[in-house]
Amino acid sequence: MLNPDNILVIRLSSLGDVLMSIPAVVAIRDTYADARISWLVEGSVGELLKHQDFVDDVIRFPRQEIAGAIGKTGPARAMEEMGKFVRRLRETEYDVVADFHGIIKSAVFSRLARAKRRVGFGKTYAKEMSHLFYKETVNAGGKRIHKVDRNMLLARYLGAGEKIPAPVLAAPVEAKSYVDAFLAEACITSPIFAVNPFSSKGSSYKRWSIEKYGALIRRLEDEVGVRALILWGPGEKEEAERLKEVSGGGAELACPTTVPQLLALLKKVDMYIGGDTGVMHLAAFADTPVVAIFGPTDVKVNAPYGGKSIVVRKDLPCSPCKNKDCRDRECVDAISVEEVFDAAAKMHKSSKEQRA
């Protein structure tokens, strides 16, 4: 195709899925260096994208504002917010709209945008029949491929090369200063292992137990000599404090963070340990060594991307699955403290050798 001047990328959420779209967007940037790339997103991850050099403009869908207006001031205010968003979306005529999300909402937004071409995933990857909204669709590739590889199919369709970029995300200066001040005030020095026992709302079935995390933290402190920093987000502080107590009190609670601040914090730690979450992917894109505890989710599709990771999981006939009501939970409960500790010790040794 002719070199585009304006490209709109759509990947609205969630944190992990936005992050796994980044290599494809960087590949598009590398191919069309002079193009202006805008990214349509929703939620707090937009604050992170604003600080990346491969994006020129971030357009935010104000989902929370619209939902809040419906609940408080009525549909008139919600319509006003939606109107402002649509006007913002239609300010520019795009040569290409690339929808990496593949749901009805993202497909509708692609139609609302003024564009010469609209490209999205075909039936293999699209959900909610969203593939019907596009004149050009991408279907190549198997169903169970990593999301980074899947997104690269769309980038290559738009002209990008075979090589998958390995971008390391930038944290803003003010976020670095905030994290540095916290670590200095708390007297936390390297080696630091960030531990995240939580998962997104509605996915608690993926979580390893607090008691096992506590036992792991005690072993890491006693046998490896590292300090554990417990990460937490909105609504998780009380349980984070319980983990600190279960771990013997030696761990520290991380400071509250925005997504850019969390990135800055993850760049400071020596390792990240946790389940399959967006924070796990943020750690991987911070170029931080990762030990990922996987239960029912598909490791082929969702593993941390890059060479600095070890995945601990059980290879069971029923895994992967999406049964949130599973009462057995063998895939996650059968993972022992010993297995995760051994993976962390191995990763720590390998990281020290690479730095030497």
C-alpha positions as CSV (number, residue, x, y, z in Angstrom):
1,M,0.0,0.0,0.0
2,L,1.0,3.7,-0.4
3,N,2.8,5.0,2.7
4,P,0.1,6.3,5.1
5,D,0.4,9.7,6.7
6,N,-2.1,9.0,9.5
7,I,-2.7,5.7,11.2
8,L,-5.2,5.0,14.0
9,V,-4.5,2.0,16.2
10,I,-7.4,0.6,18.3
11,R,-6.8,-1.5,21.4
12,L,-9.0,-0.3,24.2
13,S,-8.0,-2.5,27.1
14,S,-6.9,-4.4,29.2
15,L,-3.4,-3.6,30.5
16,G,-1.9,-6.9,29.4
17,D,-3.6,-6.9,26.0
18,V,-2.6,-3.3,25.3
19,L,1.0,-4.2,26.2
20,M,1.0,-7.2,23.9
21,S,-0.2,-5.0,21.0
22,I,2.9,-2.7,21.4
23,P,5.4,-4.8,19.4
24,A,3.1,-4.8,16.4
25,V,2.5,-1.0,16.7
26,V,6.3,-0.5,17.0
27,A,6.7,-2.6,13.8
28,I,4.2,-0.4,12.0
29,R,6.1,2.7,13.3
30,D,9.4,1.2,12.1
31,T,7.9,0.6,8.6
32,Y,6.3,4.0,8.3
33,A,8.7,6.3,10.2
34,D,7.1,9.5,9.0
35,A,3.5,8.5,9.7
36,R,1.5,10.0,12.6
37,I,0.2,7.1,14.8
38,S,-2.7,7.7,17.1
39,W,-3.9,5.1,19.6
40,L,-7.5,4.8,20.8
41,V,-7.5,3.3,24.3
42,E,-9.6,3.4,27.5
43,G,-8.6,3.4,31.2
44,S,-5.4,4.2,33.0
45,V,-3.0,2.5,30.5
46,G,-3.5,5.5,28.3
47,E,-1.3,7.5,30.7
48,L,1.5,5.0,30.0
49,L,1.1,5.3,26.2
50,K,1.4,9.1,26.4
51,H,5.0,8.7,27.3
52,Q,6.1,6.3,24.6
53,D,7.9,7.6,21.5
54,F,6.2,5.2,19.1
55,V,2.8,7.0,19.6
56,D,2.1,10.5,18.5
57,D,-1.3,10.9,20.0
58,V,-3.5,9.1,22.5
59,I,-7.3,9.3,22.2
60,R,-9.1,8.1,25.3
61,F,-12.6,6.7,25.3
62,P,-14.1,8.1,28.5
63,R,-15.9,5.0,29.6
64,Q,-15.9,5.8,33.3
65,E,-17.1,9.3,32.8
66,I,-20.0,8.1,30.6
67,A,-20.9,5.3,33.0
68,G,-20.8,7.8,35.9
69,A,-22.9,10.3,34.2
70,I,-25.6,7.7,33.5
71,G,-25.7,6.8,37.2
72,K,-25.6,10.4,38.6
73,T,-26.7,13.1,36.2
74,G,-28.7,11.1,33.7
75,P,-28.4,10.3,29.9
76,A,-28.0,13.9,28.8
77,R,-24.6,14.3,30.4
78,A,-23.6,10.9,29.1
79,M,-24.5,11.9,25.6
80,E,-22.5,15.1,26.0
81,E,-19.4,13.1,27.0
82,M,-20.0,10.7,24.1
83,G,-20.4,13.6,21.7
84,K,-17.1,15.1,22.8
85,F,-15.4,11.8,22.3
86,V,-16.8,11.3,18.8
87,R,-15.8,14.8,17.7
88,R,-12.3,14.1,19.0
89,L,-12.2,10.8,17.2
90,R,-13.3,12.4,13.9
91,E,-10.9,15.4,14.0
92,T,-8.4,13.6,11.7
93,E,-9.0,11.6,8.5
94,Y,-6.9,8.4,8.8
95,D,-5.4,6.6,5.9
96,V,-5.6,3.3,7.9
97,V,-7.5,2.2,11.0
98,A,-6.1,-1.0,12.5
99,D,-8.3,-2.6,15.1
100,F,-6.3,-4.9,17.3
101,H,-9.1,-5.4,19.8
102,G,-11.7,-7.2,17.6
103,I,-15.0,-6.6,19.6
104,I,-18.2,-4.8,18.6
105,K,-17.2,-1.7,20.5
106,S,-13.9,-1.3,18.8
107,A,-15.4,-2.1,15.4
108,V,-18.1,0.6,15.9
109,F,-15.3,3.1,16.9
110,S,-13.4,2.1,13.7
111,R,-16.6,3.0,11.7
112,L,-17.0,6.3,13.6
113,A,-13.5,7.3,12.7
114,R,-13.0,8.9,9.3
115,A,-10.8,6.5,7.4
116,K,-9.8,5.4,3.9
117,R,-9.1,1.8,5.0
118,R,-10.3,-0.2,8.0
119,V,-8.5,-3.4,8.8
120,G,-9.3,-5.9,11.6
121,F,-9.1,-9.6,12.5
122,G,-11.2,-12.2,10.7
123,K,-13.3,-14.8,12.3
124,T,-10.3,-16.7,13.7
125,Y,-9.6,-14.0,16.3
126,A,-12.5,-11.5,16.2
127,K,-15.2,-11.7,18.8
128,E,-18.9,-10.7,18.7
129,M,-19.0,-10.9,14.9
130,S,-16.9,-7.8,14.7
131,H,-15.1,-9.1,11.6
132,L,-18.2,-8.1,9.6
133,F,-17.4,-4.4,10.1
134,Y,-14.2,-4.5,8.0
135,K,-13.6,-4.6,4.3
136,E,-10.1,-6.0,5.0
137,T,-9.5,-8.8,7.5
138,V,-6.6,-10.9,8.7
139,N,-7.2,-14.6,9.2
140,A,-3.8,-16.3,8.9
141,G,-2.3,-18.2,11.8
142,G,-3.6,-20.7,14.3
143,K,-6.0,-20.1,17.1
144,R,-3.5,-20.8,19.9
145,I,-0.7,-18.5,19.1
146,H,0.8,-15.9,21.4
147,K,-1.1,-12.6,21.4
148,V,2.1,-10.8,20.4
149,D,2.5,-13.1,17.4
150,R,-1.2,-12.7,16.6
151,N,-1.0,-8.9,16.6
152,M,2.1,-9.1,14.4
153,L,-0.1,-10.8,11.7
154,L,-2.1,-7.5,11.5
155,A,1.1,-5.4,11.4
156,R,2.6,-7.6,8.6
157,Y,-0.6,-7.3,6.6
158,L,0.0,-3.5,6.8
159,G,3.5,-3.9,5.4
160,A,5.7,-4.5,8.5
161,G,8.5,-7.0,8.2
162,E,8.9,-10.4,9.8
163,K,11.1,-9.3,12.7
164,I,9.2,-8.8,16.0
165,P,10.5,-5.6,17.8
166,A,11.5,-5.9,21.4
167,P,10.5,-2.5,22.8
168,V,11.4,-1.5,26.4
169,L,8.9,0.9,27.7
170,A,9.9,4.4,29.0
171,A,8.8,5.6,32.4
172,P,8.4,9.4,32.8
173,V,10.9,11.3,34.9
174,E,8.3,12.3,37.6
175,A,7.3,8.6,38.0
176,K,11.0,7.6,38.5
177,S,11.4,10.4,41.1
178,Y,8.3,9.2,42.9
179,V,9.6,5.6,43.1
180,D,13.1,6.7,44.1
181,A,11.7,8.7,47.0
182,F,9.6,5.8,48.2
183,L,12.5,3.3,48.1
184,A,14.8,5.8,49.9
185,E,12.3,6.6,52.6
186,A,11.5,2.9,53.2
187,C,15.3,2.1,53.1
188,I,14.7,-0.6,50.5
189,T,17.8,-1.6,48.6
190,S,18.6,-4.2,46.0
191,P,18.1,-7.1,45.7
192,I,14.3,-6.6,45.6
193,F,11.7,-9.1,44.4
194,A,8.3,-7.7,43.6
195,V,5.5,-10.1,44.5
196,N,2.0,-9.7,43.2
197,P,-0.5,-12.2,44.6
198,F,-3.5,-10.5,43.0
199,S,-5.4,-10.8,39.7
200,S,-8.0,-8.7,37.9
201,K,-11.6,-8.5,39.1
202,G,-13.5,-11.7,38.2
203,S,-10.3,-13.8,37.7
204,S,-9.6,-14.9,41.3
205,Y,-9.7,-18.5,40.0
206,K,-6.2,-17.9,38.6
207,R,-4.7,-16.9,41.9
208,W,-2.1,-18.9,43.9
209,S,-2.9,-18.8,47.6
210,I,-1.8,-16.0,50.0
211,E,-0.4,-18.7,52.4
212,K,1.9,-20.1,49.7
213,Y,3.1,-16.6,48.7
214,G,3.8,-16.0,52.4
215,A,5.9,-19.2,52.6
216,L,7.7,-18.3,49.4
217,I,8.6,-14.8,50.7
218,R,10.0,-16.3,54.0
219,R,12.2,-18.7,52.0
220,L,13.5,-16.0,49.6
221,E,14.4,-13.8,52.6
222,D,16.1,-16.7,54.6
223,E,17.8,-18.6,51.8
224,V,18.4,-16.0,49.0
225,G,18.7,-12.8,51.1
226,V,16.3,-10.8,49.1
227,R,13.7,-8.3,50.2
228,A,10.1,-8.8,49.0
229,L,8.0,-5.9,47.9
230,I,4.3,-6.6,47.8
231,L,2.5,-4.9,45.0
232,W,-1.2,-3.9,45.4
233,G,-3.8,-1.9,43.6
234,P,-7.2,-0.4,44.4
235,G,-9.2,-2.5,46.8
236,E,-6.2,-4.8,47.5
237,K,-4.3,-3.1,50.4
238,E,-6.0,-5.0,53.2
239,E,-5.1,-8.4,51.6
240,A,-1.6,-7.1,50.9
241,E,-1.2,-6.3,54.6
242,R,-2.4,-9.8,55.4
243,L,0.3,-11.3,53.1
244,K,2.9,-9.2,54.9
245,E,1.7,-10.7,58.2
246,V,1.6,-14.2,56.8
247,S,5.2,-13.8,55.5
248,G,6.5,-13.0,58.9
249,G,6.5,-9.2,58.6
250,G,9.7,-9.0,56.6
251,A,8.1,-7.9,53.4
252,E,7.2,-4.3,52.6
253,L,4.1,-3.0,50.9
254,A,4.8,-1.0,47.7
255,C,3.6,2.6,47.4
256,P,0.3,3.3,45.6
257,T,1.0,3.7,41.9
258,T,-0.4,4.8,38.7
259,V,0.5,2.7,35.7
260,P,3.5,4.9,34.7
261,Q,4.7,4.8,38.4
262,L,4.3,1.0,38.5
263,L,6.4,0.7,35.4
264,A,9.1,2.8,37.0
265,L,8.9,0.6,40.1
266,L,9.2,-2.6,38.1
267,K,12.3,-1.2,36.4
268,K,13.9,-0.9,39.9
269,V,13.3,-4.4,41.2
270,D,15.4,-7.4,40.5
271,M,12.6,-9.8,39.8
272,Y,8.8,-10.0,39.5
273,I,6.9,-13.0,40.9
274,G,3.1,-13.3,40.3
275,G,0.3,-14.9,38.3
276,D,-1.0,-14.2,34.8
277,T,-2.0,-10.5,35.0
278,G,-1.4,-7.3,33.2
279,V,1.2,-6.4,35.8
280,M,3.1,-9.5,34.8
281,H,3.2,-8.3,31.2
282,L,4.2,-4.8,32.4
283,A,7.2,-6.3,34.3
284,A,8.2,-8.2,31.1
285,F,8.0,-5.0,29.1
286,A,10.1,-3.3,31.8
287,D,12.8,-5.8,30.9
288,T,12.6,-7.2,34.5
289,P,13.1,-11.0,35.0
290,V,9.7,-12.6,35.6
291,V,8.6,-15.8,37.4
292,A,5.0,-16.4,36.3
293,I,2.7,-18.8,38.1
294,F,0.2,-20.1,35.6
295,G,-3.0,-22.0,36.5
296,P,-5.9,-22.4,34.0
297,T,-4.9,-19.7,31.4
298,D,-3.3,-20.7,28.2
299,V,0.4,-20.3,28.4
300,K,0.9,-20.5,24.7
301,V,-1.3,-17.4,24.3
302,N,-0.5,-15.4,27.4
303,A,3.0,-16.2,28.6
304,P,5.3,-13.2,29.4
305,Y,6.9,-12.2,26.2
306,G,10.7,-12.2,25.9
307,G,13.7,-14.2,27.1
308,K,13.7,-13.1,30.8
309,S,11.0,-15.3,32.2
310,I,10.2,-18.7,33.7
311,V,6.7,-20.0,33.8
312,V,5.7,-22.4,36.6
313,R,2.6,-24.5,35.7
314,K,1.1,-28.0,35.8
315,D,0.6,-29.8,32.5
316,L,-2.9,-31.2,33.2
317,P,-5.4,-32.7,30.7
318,C,-8.0,-30.1,31.7
319,S,-5.7,-27.1,31.3
320,P,-6.0,-24.6,29.8
321,C,-9.6,-23.8,30.6
322,K,-11.9,-20.8,31.3
323,N,-14.1,-22.4,33.9
324,K,-14.3,-19.7,36.6
325,D,-16.5,-22.0,38.7
326,C,-14.0,-24.8,38.9
327,R,-14.0,-26.3,42.4
328,D,-10.9,-28.5,41.9
329,R,-8.3,-25.8,41.0
330,E,-5.6,-28.5,40.8
331,C,-3.9,-26.6,38.0
332,V,-3.0,-23.8,40.4
333,D,-3.3,-25.4,43.9
334,A,-0.9,-28.2,43.0
335,I,1.9,-25.8,42.3
336,S,4.2,-26.0,45.3
337,V,6.2,-23.4,47.1
338,E,9.3,-25.4,46.3
339,E,8.7,-25.2,42.5
340,V,8.3,-21.4,42.6
341,F,11.2,-20.9,44.9
342,D,13.5,-23.0,42.7
343,A,12.4,-21.0,39.6
344,A,13.1,-17.7,41.4
345,A,16.5,-18.9,42.7
346,K,17.4,-20.1,39.2
347,M,16.3,-16.8,37.6
348,H,18.1,-14.8,40.2
349,K,21.3,-16.7,39.7
350,S,21.1,-16.3,35.9
351,S,20.4,-12.6,36.2
352,K,23.4,-12.1,38.4
353,E,25.7,-14.0,36.0
354,Q,24.5,-11.9,33.1
355,R,25.2,-8.7,35.0
356,A,28.7,-9.9,36.0
